[in-house]
Amino acid sequence: IDENLISAKLLLGTTFSSVGESDKAVEFYSSALTQAQMLNDKLTEGLCISKIGSLYNGKGDYEKALEYHFKALKIFEKFDSQINIAGSYYYIGWAYQYHTGIDKGMEYYLLSFEIYEKLDDKHGIATSLNALGIGASVNGDYEKAIEYYKKAIPIVDELEKKSFLSTLLSNIGYEY
């Protein structure tokens, strides 16, 4: 068992997840989690737990997703891993958005955004702004939604993420 094997399993899990094979993905993530625990690699353990939580988000099992994301968050906070804390807040926001309503989700999206901004993580900033825009739209604050989307556009443009840019432009069009 070594870190390369764990990384390979995480990559395979992500690959299976991206093609809709979530049961297969959870097998690889769980196996990677077991091996990270055997190596006492806590940060990787948190990453594995977070990835399993994201699978539950995708399946619509938001209670289970929250359980996993809060468990991962606790690990990331112990190591002050800001990038992972921001990601956890984002996914917690996503789970809350669909589980209990957008207001709780917005709280976590904002926490995520603030950390990504401090880290100058452009992709994280843009992703959080998009989520905040969707939340503002759901709350009926269409002007605020457009403001969030417009803030994300130059960032996404700089990153040359054309599909993300089309999503933002589509979201703006939807608001009008």
C-alpha positions as CSV (number, residue, x, y, z in Angstrom):
1,I,0.0,0.0,0.0
2,D,1.3,3.4,-0.9
3,E,0.1,6.9,-1.8
4,N,0.3,6.2,-5.6
5,L,-2.1,3.3,-5.2
6,I,-4.5,5.5,-3.2
7,S,-4.2,8.3,-5.9
8,A,-5.0,5.7,-8.6
9,K,-8.1,4.5,-6.8
10,L,-9.3,8.1,-6.3
11,L,-8.7,8.8,-10.0
12,L,-10.6,5.6,-10.9
13,G,-13.4,6.6,-8.6
14,T,-13.7,10.0,-10.1
15,T,-13.7,8.5,-13.6
16,F,-16.5,6.1,-12.7
17,S,-18.4,9.0,-11.0
18,S,-18.1,11.1,-14.2
19,V,-19.8,8.4,-16.3
20,G,-22.6,7.9,-13.9
21,E,-21.2,4.7,-12.3
22,S,-21.6,5.9,-8.7
23,D,-21.7,2.4,-7.2
24,K,-18.4,1.5,-8.8
25,A,-17.0,4.9,-7.8
26,V,-17.9,4.4,-4.1
27,E,-16.1,1.0,-4.2
28,F,-12.8,2.8,-5.3
29,Y,-13.3,5.7,-2.9
30,S,-14.0,3.3,0.0
31,S,-11.0,1.2,-0.8
32,A,-8.8,4.3,-1.0
33,L,-10.2,5.4,2.3
34,T,-9.3,2.1,4.0
35,Q,-5.8,2.4,2.6
36,A,-5.4,6.0,3.7
37,Q,-6.5,5.0,7.2
38,M,-3.9,2.2,7.2
39,L,-1.2,4.7,6.3
40,N,-2.7,7.1,8.9
41,D,-2.9,9.8,6.1
42,K,-5.6,12.0,7.5
43,L,-5.8,14.5,4.7
44,T,-6.2,11.8,2.1
45,E,-8.8,10.2,4.4
46,G,-10.7,13.5,4.5
47,L,-10.5,13.7,0.7
48,C,-11.9,10.2,0.3
49,I,-14.7,11.0,2.7
50,S,-15.5,14.2,0.9
51,K,-15.6,12.3,-2.5
52,I,-18.1,9.8,-1.0
53,G,-20.2,12.7,0.3
54,S,-20.2,14.2,-3.2
55,L,-21.6,10.9,-4.6
56,Y,-24.4,11.0,-2.0
57,N,-25.1,14.6,-3.1
58,G,-25.4,13.4,-6.7
59,K,-27.7,10.6,-5.7
60,G,-30.0,13.0,-3.8
61,D,-29.2,11.5,-0.4
62,Y,-28.5,14.8,1.2
63,E,-28.6,13.7,4.8
64,K,-25.9,11.1,4.1
65,A,-24.0,13.7,2.0
66,L,-24.0,16.2,4.9
67,E,-22.8,13.5,7.3
68,Y,-19.8,12.7,5.1
69,H,-19.0,16.4,4.3
70,F,-19.1,17.4,7.9
71,K,-16.8,14.5,8.8
72,A,-14.4,15.6,6.1
73,L,-14.6,19.2,7.1
74,K,-13.6,18.3,10.7
75,I,-10.5,16.6,9.4
76,F,-9.6,19.5,7.1
77,E,-10.1,22.0,9.9
78,K,-7.6,20.0,12.1
79,F,-4.9,20.6,9.4
80,D,-6.1,24.1,8.6
81,S,-6.4,22.9,4.9
82,Q,-8.1,26.0,3.6
83,I,-8.6,24.8,0.1
84,N,-10.3,21.6,1.3
85,I,-12.3,23.6,3.9
86,A,-13.6,25.8,1.1
87,G,-14.5,22.7,-1.0
88,S,-16.3,21.2,2.0
89,Y,-18.3,24.4,2.6
90,Y,-19.3,24.4,-1.1
91,Y,-20.6,20.8,-1.0
92,I,-22.3,21.3,2.3
93,G,-24.0,24.3,0.7
94,W,-25.1,22.2,-2.2
95,A,-26.6,19.5,0.1
96,Y,-28.4,22.1,2.3
97,Q,-29.7,23.8,-0.8
98,Y,-31.6,20.7,-1.9
99,H,-32.2,19.3,1.6
100,T,-33.5,22.2,3.7
101,G,-33.6,25.1,1.3
102,I,-31.5,27.7,-0.3
103,D,-30.9,30.0,2.7
104,K,-28.8,27.5,4.6
105,G,-27.0,26.6,1.3
106,M,-26.3,30.3,0.6
107,E,-24.5,30.6,4.0
108,Y,-22.1,27.8,3.1
109,Y,-21.6,29.0,-0.5
110,L,-20.6,32.4,1.0
111,L,-18.2,30.8,3.4
112,S,-16.7,28.9,0.5
113,F,-16.4,32.0,-1.7
114,E,-14.7,34.0,1.1
115,I,-12.0,31.3,1.5
116,Y,-11.5,30.9,-2.2
117,E,-11.1,34.6,-2.5
118,K,-8.5,34.7,0.2
119,L,-6.6,31.9,-1.6
120,D,-7.0,33.6,-4.9
121,D,-8.4,30.3,-6.3
122,K,-10.0,31.5,-9.5
123,H,-12.0,28.4,-10.3
124,G,-13.3,28.2,-6.7
125,I,-14.3,31.9,-6.8
126,A,-16.1,31.4,-10.0
127,T,-17.9,28.2,-8.9
128,S,-19.0,29.8,-5.7
129,L,-20.2,33.0,-7.5
130,N,-22.3,30.8,-9.8
131,A,-23.8,28.9,-6.8
132,L,-24.5,32.3,-5.1
133,G,-26.2,33.5,-8.3
134,I,-28.4,30.4,-8.5
135,G,-29.3,30.9,-4.8
136,A,-30.2,34.6,-5.3
137,S,-32.3,33.6,-8.3
138,V,-34.2,30.9,-6.3
139,N,-34.8,33.6,-3.7
140,G,-36.3,35.9,-6.4
141,D,-33.4,38.4,-6.2
142,Y,-32.7,38.4,-10.0
143,E,-30.5,41.5,-10.0
144,K,-28.3,40.1,-7.3
145,A,-28.1,36.8,-9.3
146,I,-27.0,38.7,-12.4
147,E,-24.4,40.6,-10.4
148,Y,-22.9,37.3,-9.1
149,Y,-22.9,35.8,-12.6
150,K,-21.3,38.9,-14.1
151,K,-18.5,38.9,-11.4
152,A,-17.7,35.3,-12.4
153,I,-17.5,36.0,-16.2
154,P,-14.0,37.7,-16.4
155,I,-12.6,35.0,-14.1
156,V,-14.0,32.2,-16.2
157,D,-12.8,34.0,-19.3
158,E,-9.3,34.2,-17.9
159,L,-9.4,30.5,-17.1
160,E,-10.6,29.8,-20.7
161,K,-13.4,27.6,-19.5
162,K,-15.8,28.0,-22.4
163,S,-18.4,25.5,-21.2
164,F,-18.5,27.3,-17.8
165,L,-18.8,30.6,-19.6
166,S,-21.7,29.4,-21.6
167,T,-23.4,28.3,-18.3
168,L,-23.0,31.7,-16.8
169,L,-24.3,33.5,-19.9
170,S,-27.2,31.1,-20.0
171,N,-27.9,31.8,-16.3
172,I,-27.9,35.5,-17.1
173,G,-30.3,35.0,-20.0
174,Y,-32.6,33.0,-17.7
175,E,-32.8,35.9,-15.2
176,Y,-34.0,38.2,-18.0
